[in-house]
Amino acid sequence: MLSTSYIILTILGCSIVTWLSRVLPFILLKKFDLPKPVIEYLSFVPIVIMSALWFNSLFVQKIGEFPQINYENLLASFPTVLSAIISKSLLVIVVVGIISLAIIRIVF
């Protein structure tokens, strides 16, 4: 059985590594000017990440079977995508998505 101190040290170590991997690029990039093509390429990263998370949530994956559609998330996607097109605000998109999914779960 693992000792409590080992578990705590593991959690702290993972926390430090996670924090560094998110903060260190900001610290380094503040001191350097990136070329314009690199900045244009990086501007698509948030879109790609959000799309990957969205598509991943639309399907339920089981080993040895084709992915099944998660209908709750699919239905909640319609007002969320509409709010994204209209507002182009991440806060509005997240709030509409949460409220849409909550209403769908209450109704169905």
N, CA, C and O atoms as a GROMACS GRO file, in nm:
protein
  432
    1MET      N    1   0.084  -0.119   0.000
    1MET     CA    2   0.000   0.000   0.000
    1MET      C    3   0.088   0.125   0.000
    1MET      O    4   0.192   0.129   0.065
    2LEU      N    5   0.045   0.226  -0.074
    2LEU     CA    6   0.123   0.347  -0.085
    2LEU      C    7   0.108   0.434   0.040
    2LEU      O    8   0.000   0.441   0.099
    3SER      N    9   0.216   0.498   0.077
    3SER     CA   10   0.209   0.584   0.194
    3SER      C   11   0.145   0.718   0.158
    3SER      O   12   0.146   0.760   0.042
    4THR      N   13   0.092   0.784   0.258
    4THR     CA   14   0.025   0.913   0.238
    4THR      C   15   0.124   1.017   0.187
    4THR      O   16   0.088   1.099   0.102
    5SER      N   17   0.247   1.016   0.238
    5SER     CA   18   0.346   1.115   0.194
    5SER      C   19   0.382   1.096   0.047
    5SER      O   20   0.405   1.194  -0.024
    6TYR      N   21   0.386   0.971   0.000
    6TYR     CA   22   0.415   0.943  -0.140
    6TYR      C   23   0.303   0.999  -0.228
    6TYR      O   24   0.330   1.059  -0.332
    7ILE      N   25   0.180   0.980  -0.188
    7ILE     CA   26   0.066   1.029  -0.265
    7ILE      C   27   0.066   1.181  -0.269
    7ILE      O   28   0.044   1.241  -0.375
    8ILE      N   29   0.092   1.244  -0.156
    8ILE     CA   30   0.096   1.391  -0.151
    8ILE      C   31   0.209   1.445  -0.238
    8ILE      O   32   0.190   1.543  -0.310
    9LEU      N   33   0.327   1.382  -0.231
    9LEU     CA   34   0.439   1.426  -0.314
    9LEU      C   35   0.409   1.408  -0.463
    9LEU      O   36   0.447   1.491  -0.545
   10THR      N   37   0.341   1.300  -0.497
   10THR     CA   38   0.303   1.277  -0.637
   10THR      C   39   0.206   1.385  -0.684
   10THR      O   40   0.222   1.438  -0.794
   11ILE      N   41   0.107   1.417  -0.603
   11ILE     CA   42   0.011   1.522  -0.639
   11ILE      C   43   0.082   1.657  -0.653
   11ILE      O   44   0.056   1.730  -0.749
   12LEU      N   45   0.170   1.690  -0.559
   12LEU     CA   46   0.245   1.816  -0.568
   12LEU      C   47   0.334   1.820  -0.692
   12LEU      O   48   0.342   1.922  -0.760
   13GLY      N   49   0.401   1.709  -0.720
   13GLY     CA   50   0.488   1.702  -0.838
   13GLY      C   51   0.408   1.721  -0.967
   13GLY      O   52   0.450   1.794  -1.056
   14CYS      N   53   0.293   1.654  -0.976
   14CYS     CA   54   0.208   1.670  -1.094
   14CYS      C   55   0.156   1.813  -1.106
   14CYS      O   56   0.144   1.867  -1.216
   15SER      N   57   0.124   1.872  -0.992
   15SER     CA   58   0.076   2.011  -0.992
   15SER      C   59   0.183   2.106  -1.044
   15SER      O   60   0.154   2.195  -1.124
   16ILE      N   61   0.305   2.087  -0.998
   16ILE     CA   62   0.415   2.174  -1.042
   16ILE      C   63   0.441   2.159  -1.191
   16ILE      O   64   0.458   2.258  -1.262
   17VAL      N   65   0.444   2.035  -1.239
   17VAL     CA   66   0.468   2.011  -1.382
   17VAL      C   67   0.355   2.072  -1.465
   17VAL      O   68   0.382   2.134  -1.568
   18THR      N   69   0.231   2.054  -1.422
   18THR     CA   70   0.117   2.111  -1.495
   18THR      C   71   0.125   2.264  -1.495
   18THR      O   72   0.105   2.327  -1.599
   19TRP      N   73   0.153   2.322  -1.381
   19TRP     CA   74   0.162   2.468  -1.370
   19TRP      C   75   0.274   2.521  -1.460
   19TRP      O   76   0.256   2.619  -1.532
   20LEU      N   77   0.391   2.457  -1.454
   20LEU     CA   78   0.505   2.502  -1.535
   20LEU      C   79   0.475   2.493  -1.684
   20LEU      O   80   0.512   2.582  -1.761
   21SER      N   81   0.408   2.386  -1.725
   21SER     CA   82   0.380   2.370  -1.868
   21SER      C   83   0.281   2.473  -1.919
   21SER      O   84   0.272   2.497  -2.039
   22ARG      N   85   0.206   2.535  -1.830
   22ARG     CA   86   0.112   2.639  -1.872
   22ARG      C   87   0.170   2.779  -1.856
   22ARG      O   88   0.137   2.868  -1.934
   23VAL      N   89   0.253   2.801  -1.757
   23VAL     CA   90   0.306   2.934  -1.728
   23VAL      C   91   0.436   2.962  -1.802
   23VAL      O   92   0.458   3.073  -1.851
   24LEU      N   93   0.522   2.864  -1.812
   24LEU     CA   94   0.654   2.883  -1.873
   24LEU      C   95   0.646   2.936  -2.017
   24LEU      O   96   0.722   3.026  -2.051
   25PRO      N   97   0.556   2.884  -2.103
   25PRO     CA   98   0.548   2.942  -2.238
   25PRO      C   99   0.513   3.091  -2.238
   25PRO      O  100   0.566   3.167  -2.319
   26PHE      N  101   0.426   3.134  -2.147
   26PHE     CA  102   0.392   3.277  -2.141
   26PHE      C  103   0.513   3.360  -2.100
   26PHE      O  104   0.538   3.467  -2.156
   27ILE      N  105   0.589   3.310  -2.003
   27ILE     CA  106   0.707   3.383  -1.958
   27ILE      C  107   0.810   3.393  -2.070
   27ILE      O  108   0.868   3.499  -2.092
   28LEU      N  109   0.832   3.284  -2.141
   28LEU     CA  110   0.930   3.283  -2.250
   28LEU      C  111   0.885   3.367  -2.369
   28LEU      O  112   0.965   3.438  -2.430
   29LEU      N  113   0.756   3.360  -2.402
   29LEU     CA  114   0.708   3.433  -2.520
   29LEU      C  115   0.698   3.582  -2.498
   29LEU      O  116   0.691   3.658  -2.594
   30LYS      N  117   0.695   3.627  -2.372
   30LYS     CA  118   0.694   3.771  -2.345
   30LYS      C  119   0.825   3.835  -2.386
   30LYS      O  120   0.829   3.954  -2.420
   31LYS      N  121   0.934   3.758  -2.385
   31LYS     CA  122   1.065   3.813  -2.413
   31LYS      C  123   1.103   3.804  -2.561
   31LYS      O  124   1.200   3.867  -2.603
   32PHE      N  125   1.028   3.728  -2.639
   32PHE     CA  126   1.061   3.709  -2.780
   32PHE      C  127   0.946   3.757  -2.867
   32PHE      O  128   0.829   3.750  -2.828
   33ASP      N  129   0.980   3.805  -2.986
   33ASP     CA  130   0.880   3.837  -3.087
   33ASP      C  131   0.873   3.722  -3.185
   33ASP      O  132   0.972   3.687  -3.248
   34LEU      N  133   0.756   3.665  -3.198
   34LEU     CA  134   0.739   3.553  -3.290
   34LEU      C  135   0.712   3.606  -3.431
   34LEU      O  136   0.654   3.713  -3.447
   35PRO      N  137   0.755   3.531  -3.533
   35PRO     CA  138   0.725   3.572  -3.671
   35PRO      C  139   0.574   3.570  -3.696
   35PRO      O  140   0.500   3.494  -3.633
   36LYS      N  141   0.531   3.653  -3.788
   36LYS     CA  142   0.388   3.665  -3.818
   36LYS      C  143   0.324   3.532  -3.859
   36LYS      O  144   0.212   3.505  -3.814
   37PRO      N  145   0.388   3.447  -3.942
   37PRO     CA  146   0.325   3.319  -3.976
   37PRO      C  147   0.301   3.229  -3.853
   37PRO      O  148   0.202   3.156  -3.847
   38VAL      N  149   0.390   3.235  -3.757
   38VAL     CA  150   0.374   3.155  -3.636
   38VAL      C  151   0.256   3.207  -3.554
   38VAL      O  152   0.177   3.128  -3.502
   39ILE      N  153   0.244   3.337  -3.544
   39ILE     CA  154   0.132   3.397  -3.470
   39ILE      C  155  -0.001   3.363  -3.538
   39ILE      O  156  -0.099   3.332  -3.470
   40GLU      N  157  -0.005   3.368  -3.671
   40GLU     CA  158  -0.126   3.334  -3.744
   40GLU      C  159  -0.162   3.187  -3.723
   40GLU      O  160  -0.279   3.153  -3.706
   41TYR      N  161  -0.061   3.101  -3.724
   41TYR     CA  162  -0.084   2.958  -3.702
   41TYR      C  163  -0.138   2.934  -3.561
   41TYR      O  164  -0.233   2.858  -3.543
   42LEU      N  165  -0.079   2.998  -3.462
   42LEU     CA  166  -0.121   2.979  -3.324
   42LEU      C  167  -0.259   3.037  -3.295
   42LEU      O  168  -0.324   2.999  -3.198
   43SER      N  169  -0.305   3.129  -3.379
   43SER     CA  170  -0.438   3.186  -3.358
   43SER      C  171  -0.548   3.082  -3.377
   43SER      O  172  -0.659   3.100  -3.328
   44PHE      N  173  -0.518   2.971  -3.449
   44PHE     CA  174  -0.616   2.866  -3.472
   44PHE      C  175  -0.619   2.762  -3.361
   44PHE      O  176  -0.710   2.680  -3.356
   45VAL      N  177  -0.522   2.764  -3.272
   45VAL     CA  178  -0.513   2.661  -3.168
   45VAL      C  179  -0.637   2.657  -3.079
   45VAL      O  180  -0.689   2.547  -3.057
   46PRO      N  181  -0.688   2.770  -3.026
   46PRO     CA  182  -0.808   2.760  -2.943
   46PRO      C  183  -0.928   2.701  -3.017
   46PRO      O  184  -1.006   2.625  -2.959
   47ILE      N  185  -0.944   2.735  -3.144
   47ILE     CA  186  -1.054   2.683  -3.224
   47ILE      C  187  -1.041   2.532  -3.237
   47ILE      O  188  -1.140   2.459  -3.224
   48VAL      N  189  -0.922   2.485  -3.263
   48VAL     CA  190  -0.898   2.342  -3.281
   48VAL      C  191  -0.924   2.267  -3.151
   48VAL      O  192  -0.985   2.160  -3.151
   49ILE      N  193  -0.877   2.322  -3.040
   49ILE     CA  194  -0.897   2.256  -2.910
   49ILE      C  195  -1.045   2.250  -2.876
   49ILE      O  196  -1.094   2.144  -2.835
   50MET      N  197  -1.116   2.361  -2.892
   50MET     CA  198  -1.259   2.361  -2.862
   50MET      C  199  -1.335   2.265  -2.954
   50MET      O  200  -1.426   2.196  -2.909
   51SER      N  201  -1.299   2.260  -3.081
   51SER     CA  202  -1.365   2.168  -3.174
   51SER      C  203  -1.340   2.023  -3.134
   51SER      O  204  -1.431   1.941  -3.137
   52ALA      N  205  -1.217   1.992  -3.097
   52ALA     CA  206  -1.185   1.855  -3.056
   52ALA      C  207  -1.262   1.816  -2.930
   52ALA      O  208  -1.314   1.704  -2.922
   53LEU      N  209  -1.272   1.906  -2.834
   53LEU     CA  210  -1.349   1.878  -2.712
   53LEU      C  211  -1.497   1.861  -2.744
   53LEU      O  212  -1.564   1.774  -2.689
   54TRP      N  213  -1.547   1.944  -2.834
   54TRP     CA  214  -1.688   1.937  -2.871
   54TRP      C  215  -1.719   1.805  -2.941
   54TRP      O  216  -1.813   1.735  -2.904
   55PHE      N  217  -1.640   1.770  -3.043
   55PHE     CA  218  -1.664   1.645  -3.115
   55PHE      C  219  -1.649   1.524  -3.024
   55PHE      O  220  -1.724   1.426  -3.036
   56ASN      N  221  -1.554   1.530  -2.933
   56ASN     CA  222  -1.535   1.419  -2.840
   56ASN      C  223  -1.656   1.400  -2.750
   56ASN      O  224  -1.691   1.288  -2.715
   57SER      N  225  -1.722   1.511  -2.712
   57SER     CA  226  -1.838   1.501  -2.624
   57SER      C  227  -1.964   1.458  -2.699
   57SER      O  228  -2.062   1.420  -2.636
   58LEU      N  229  -1.963   1.463  -2.830
   58LEU     CA  230  -2.080   1.423  -2.907
   58LEU      C  231  -2.095   1.272  -2.921
   58LEU      O  232  -2.200   1.224  -2.964
   59PHE      N  233  -1.992   1.198  -2.886
   59PHE     CA  234  -1.996   1.053  -2.905
   59PHE      C  235  -1.964   0.980  -2.776
   59PHE      O  236  -1.883   1.026  -2.695
   60VAL      N  237  -2.028   0.865  -2.758
   60VAL     CA  238  -1.999   0.775  -2.647
   60VAL      C  239  -1.922   0.659  -2.707
   60VAL      O  240  -1.971   0.590  -2.796
   61GLN      N  241  -1.801   0.637  -2.657
   61GLN     CA  242  -1.714   0.534  -2.714
   61GLN      C  243  -1.711   0.411  -2.624
   61GLN      O  244  -1.692   0.421  -2.503
   62LYS      N  245  -1.730   0.295  -2.686
   62LYS     CA  246  -1.719   0.168  -2.616
   62LYS      C  247  -1.625   0.080  -2.696
   62LYS      O  248  -1.630   0.078  -2.820
   63ILE      N  249  -1.541   0.007  -2.627
   63ILE     CA  250  -1.442  -0.077  -2.694
   63ILE      C  251  -1.513  -0.186  -2.774
   63ILE      O  252  -1.602  -0.255  -2.724
   64GLY      N  253  -1.472  -0.202  -2.899
   64GLY     CA  254  -1.527  -0.305  -2.986
   64GLY      C  255  -1.657  -0.266  -3.054
   64GLY      O  256  -1.716  -0.349  -3.124
   65GLU      N  257  -1.704  -0.144  -3.036
   65GLU     CA  258  -1.828  -0.098  -3.098
   65GLU      C  259  -1.805   0.035  -3.169
   65GLU      O  260  -1.710   0.108  -3.140
   66PHE      N  261  -1.895   0.065  -3.262
   66PHE     CA  262  -1.892   0.196  -3.324
   66PHE      C  263  -1.934   0.300  -3.222
   66PHE      O  264  -2.014   0.270  -3.133
   67PRO      N  265  -1.882   0.421  -3.233
   67PRO     CA  266  -1.924   0.526  -3.139
   67PRO      C  267  -2.075   0.553  -3.150
   67PRO      O  268  -2.130   0.554  -3.260
   68GLN      N  269  -2.138   0.575  -3.038
   68GLN     CA  270  -2.280   0.609  -3.032
   68GLN      C  271  -2.293   0.760  -3.014
   68GLN      O  272  -2.206   0.823  -2.954
   69ILE      N  273  -2.400   0.818  -3.066
   69ILE     CA  274  -2.420   0.961  -3.054
   69ILE      C  275  -2.477   0.991  -2.915
   69ILE      O  276  -2.569   0.924  -2.868
   70ASN      N  277  -2.421   1.092  -2.850
   70ASN     CA  278  -2.472   1.141  -2.724
   70ASN      C  279  -2.576   1.248  -2.756
   70ASN      O  280  -2.542   1.363  -2.783
   71TYR      N  281  -2.703   1.209  -2.754
   71TYR     CA  282  -2.810   1.297  -2.800
   71TYR      C  283  -2.829   1.420  -2.710
   71TYR      O  284  -2.866   1.526  -2.759
   72GLU      N  285  -2.804   1.405  -2.580
   72GLU     CA  286  -2.814   1.522  -2.492
   72GLU      C  287  -2.717   1.630  -2.536
   72GLU      O  288  -2.754   1.746  -2.552
   73ASN      N  289  -2.592   1.592  -2.556
   73ASN     CA  290  -2.491   1.690  -2.597
   73ASN      C  291  -2.517   1.742  -2.738
   73ASN      O  292  -2.491   1.859  -2.768
   74LEU      N  293  -2.569   1.656  -2.825
   74LEU     CA  294  -2.601   1.700  -2.961
   74LEU      C  295  -2.711   1.805  -2.959
   74LEU      O  296  -2.700   1.907  -3.028
   75LEU      N  297  -2.816   1.782  -2.880
   75LEU     CA  298  -2.925   1.880  -2.872
   75LEU      C  299  -2.878   2.010  -2.808
   75LEU      O  300  -2.917   2.118  -2.852
   76ALA      N  301  -2.794   2.000  -2.706
   76ALA     CA  302  -2.742   2.122  -2.642
   76ALA      C  303  -2.648   2.198  -2.734
   76ALA      O  304  -2.625   2.317  -2.715
   77SER      N  305  -2.593   2.131  -2.834
   77SER     CA  306  -2.501   2.196  -2.927
   77SER      C  307  -2.569   2.297  -3.017
   77SER      O  308  -2.507   2.397  -3.055
   78PHE      N  309  -2.694   2.274  -3.051
   78PHE     CA  310  -2.762   2.364  -3.144
   78PHE      C  311  -2.771   2.507  -3.091
   78PHE      O  312  -2.726   2.599  -3.159
   79PRO      N  313  -2.828   2.530  -2.972
   79PRO     CA  314  -2.831   2.669  -2.923
   79PRO      C  315  -2.691   2.722  -2.891
   79PRO      O  316  -2.666   2.843  -2.901
   80THR      N  317  -2.601   2.632  -2.853
   80THR     CA  318  -2.465   2.676  -2.821
   80THR      C  319  -2.393   2.726  -2.946
   80THR      O  320  -2.329   2.831  -2.943
   81VAL      N  321  -2.403   2.651  -3.054
   81VAL     CA  322  -2.339   2.693  -3.180
   81VAL      C  323  -2.404   2.821  -3.232
   81VAL      O  324  -2.335   2.909  -3.284
   82LEU      N  325  -2.535   2.831  -3.218
   82LEU     CA  326  -2.604   2.953  -3.260
   82LEU      C  327  -2.555   3.074  -3.180
   82LEU      O  328  -2.534   3.182  -3.236
   83SER      N  329  -2.538   3.054  -3.049
   83SER     CA  330  -2.488   3.165  -2.967
   83SER      C  331  -2.344   3.199  -3.004
   83SER      O  332  -2.303   3.315  -2.994
   84ALA      N  333  -2.267   3.099  -3.046
   84ALA     CA  334  -2.129   3.125  -3.088
   84ALA      C  335  -2.126   3.209  -3.216
   84ALA      O  336  -2.046   3.302  -3.229
   85ILE      N  337  -2.215   3.176  -3.307
   85ILE     CA  338  -2.220   3.251  -3.433
   85ILE      C  339  -2.264   3.394  -3.409
   85ILE      O  340  -2.210   3.488  -3.468
   86ILE      N  341  -2.362   3.411  -3.322
   86ILE     CA  342  -2.417   3.545  -3.296
   86ILE      C  343  -2.324   3.630  -3.210
   86ILE      O  344  -2.295   3.744  -3.244
   87SER      N  345  -2.278   3.574  -3.097
   87SER     CA  346  -2.207   3.657  -2.998
   87SER      C  347  -2.056   3.660  -3.017
   87SER      O  348  -1.992   3.763  -2.994
   88LYS      N  349  -1.998   3.548  -3.057
   88LYS     CA  350  -1.852   3.534  -3.067
   88LYS      C  351  -1.784   3.563  -2.934
   88LYS      O  352  -1.670   3.611  -2.930
   89SER      N  353  -1.854   3.534  -2.825
   89SER     CA  354  -1.802   3.554  -2.691
   89SER      C  355  -1.795   3.420  -2.620
   89SER      O  356  -1.895   3.348  -2.610
   90LEU      N  357  -1.676   3.385  -2.572
   90LEU     CA  358  -1.657   3.255  -2.508
   90LEU      C  359  -1.743   3.242  -2.383
   90LEU      O  360  -1.796   3.135  -2.356
   91LEU      N  361  -1.758   3.350  -2.309
   91LEU     CA  362  -1.841   3.346  -2.188
   91LEU      C  363  -1.986   3.313  -2.224
   91LEU      O  364  -2.048   3.228  -2.159
   92VAL      N  365  -2.040   3.380  -2.325
   92VAL     CA  366  -2.178   3.354  -2.368
   92VAL      C  367  -2.193   3.210  -2.415
   92VAL      O  368  -2.291   3.143  -2.382
   93ILE      N  369  -2.097   3.162  -2.491
   93ILE     CA  370  -2.101   3.026  -2.544
   93ILE      C  371  -2.106   2.924  -2.430
   93ILE      O  372  -2.188   2.832  -2.432
   94VAL      N  373  -2.020   2.941  -2.332
   94VAL     CA  374  -2.014   2.847  -2.220
   94VAL      C  375  -2.144   2.851  -2.139
   94VAL      O  376  -2.198   2.747  -2.104
   95VAL      N  377  -2.192   2.971  -2.110
   95VAL     CA  378  -2.316   2.984  -2.031
   95VAL      C  379  -2.434   2.923  -2.106
   95VAL      O  380  -2.513   2.849  -2.046
   96VAL      N  381  -2.448   2.951  -2.234
   96VAL     CA  382  -2.557   2.895  -2.313
   96VAL      C  383  -2.545   2.742  -2.318
   96VAL      O  384  -2.646   2.672  -2.309
   97GLY      N  385  -2.425   2.691  -2.334
   97GLY     CA  386  -2.405   2.546  -2.336
   97GLY      C  387  -2.445   2.480  -2.206
   97GLY      O  388  -2.511   2.376  -2.206
   98ILE      N  389  -2.405   2.539  -2.094
   98ILE     CA  390  -2.438   2.483  -1.963
   98ILE      C  391  -2.588   2.487  -1.940
   98ILE      O  392  -2.648   2.389  -1.896
   99ILE      N  393  -2.650   2.601  -1.969
   99ILE     CA  394  -2.794   2.615  -1.948
   99ILE      C  395  -2.871   2.520  -2.041
   99ILE      O  396  -2.969   2.458  -1.999
  100SER      N  397  -2.828   2.509  -2.165
  100SER     CA  398  -2.895   2.420  -2.261
  100SER      C  399  -2.890   2.275  -2.212
  100SER      O  400  -2.991   2.205  -2.214
  101LEU      N  401  -2.774   2.232  -2.171
  101LEU     CA  402  -2.761   2.093  -2.125
  101LEU      C  403  -2.840   2.071  -1.997
  101LEU      O  404  -2.899   1.964  -1.979
  102ALA      N  405  -2.843   2.169  -1.908
  102ALA     CA  406  -2.921   2.156  -1.784
  102ALA      C  407  -3.070   2.142  -1.817
  102ALA      O  408  -3.139   2.058  -1.760
  103ILE      N  409  -3.120   2.225  -1.907
  103ILE     CA  410  -3.263   2.218  -1.944
  103ILE      C  411  -3.295   2.083  -2.009
  103ILE      O  412  -3.398   2.022  -1.980
  104ILE      N  413  -3.207   2.037  -2.096
  104ILE     CA  414  -3.229   1.909  -2.163
  104ILE      C  415  -3.231   1.795  -2.061
  104ILE      O  416  -3.314   1.704  -2.072
  105ARG      N  417  -3.142   1.799  -1.964
  105ARG     CA  418  -3.139   1.693  -1.862
  105ARG      C  419  -3.260   1.699  -1.771
  105ARG      O  420  -3.307   1.595  -1.724
  106ILE      N  421  -3.312   1.818  -1.745
  106ILE     CA  422  -3.433   1.830  -1.662
  106ILE      C  423  -3.555   1.780  -1.740
  106ILE      O  424  -3.638   1.707  -1.685
  107VAL      N  425  -3.566   1.820  -1.866
  107VAL     CA  426  -3.683   1.784  -1.946
  107VAL      C  427  -3.685   1.636  -1.983
  107VAL      O  428  -3.790   1.571  -1.976
  108PHE      N  429  -3.571   1.583  -2.021
  108PHE     CA  430  -3.566   1.442  -2.065
  108PHE      C  431  -3.514   1.362  -1.951
  108PHE      O  432  -3.500   1.240  -1.962
   0.00000   0.00000   0.00000
